[in-house]
Amino acid sequence: MIEKIHDIIREDLIKNQKDLFNLYHYYTHKWRSNDRMLDINVGLFRDNRQRLTAQIYVADKNTKIREQLFLDENYTMYDNDLIIKRLN
């Protein structure tokens, strides 16, 4: 289930990558969950190497997915870092 949610959020961010940082508040608040058992967070920031970064974090009690999408100064995604942890 959370893999599907992650994919939907990822597709939305990639589709709208040119507008992400112009609509910072919108994208950091768009993907909130009312389900107490599901944690969803989208963050937009510059990392410690000053790269524009869009981070997706989705977790439930069994799985945690964190992906960072790196954008250049023209707001074009050029790399990513994906971490999936399964807890059992």
N, C-alpha and C positions, 0 to 999 in steps of 0.2 A: 504494500500500500504506500509506504513512504517513498519507495523508489519512483512510483508514478507521480506523486506530488512533487518530488524533486525535479523530475523531467519536465513537468508542466511549468514550474517556476523558471527552470533553466531556459526553456524555449521562449518564454515571455521576456526574460532579460536579454537574450541574444537578439530576439526580434526587435527590441526597442533599445539596443545598446547606445545609439546616438543620443537618446533622451534621458538616460539613466541619471546622470549627475545634474541635469537641468531640472528634473522632477524628483529630487532626492527624497523629500518627505513622502511623496506619493508611493514610491517603490519600497521604502523602508517600512511603510505601514500597510501596504496592499495585502501582503501575504501573512496575515495573522490567523491564528487558530483559536476557536472557542472550545476545542476539545482539550480537557486537562491532561489527557494521556498523550498528546501530540505537541511537540515543540517545533515551531517554525519561526525562523528569523532570517531576514535579508538585510545585509549591511552593505553600505557603500562608503569607502574610505580610501585613504592613501596608506599603503603599508610602510614598514620601516625602511624600505628601499625606494620610497616615494612613488610607487606604481599605483595607478588608479585601480582599485579592486572592488569587485562586486562579490560578496560572499553569501552563499546559500547554506543554511544549516537546518536540517530536518531530522527529528529524532522521535522515537517512541521507546517503549521499555526494552525492545530487543535489538534495535538498529539505530546507528547514528551515521548521518551522511553530512559531510562538510565539503563544499567545493568553493574554491576561489577562482574567479574569472578575472584575468588581468587585461586591462585596456590601455591602449596608447593614448597620447595626448589628443588624438582625433576621435577618441571614444570608439575605437575598433578593437574587438577582442583579438588578442594574439596568442594567449596561452591560458592554461588552467591547471589547477592542482586539486585532485579529487581524493578524499579519504572516506572509506566506508568501514565502520566497525560493527561487527555483529557480536552481541552479548548473549551468551548462553552458558 
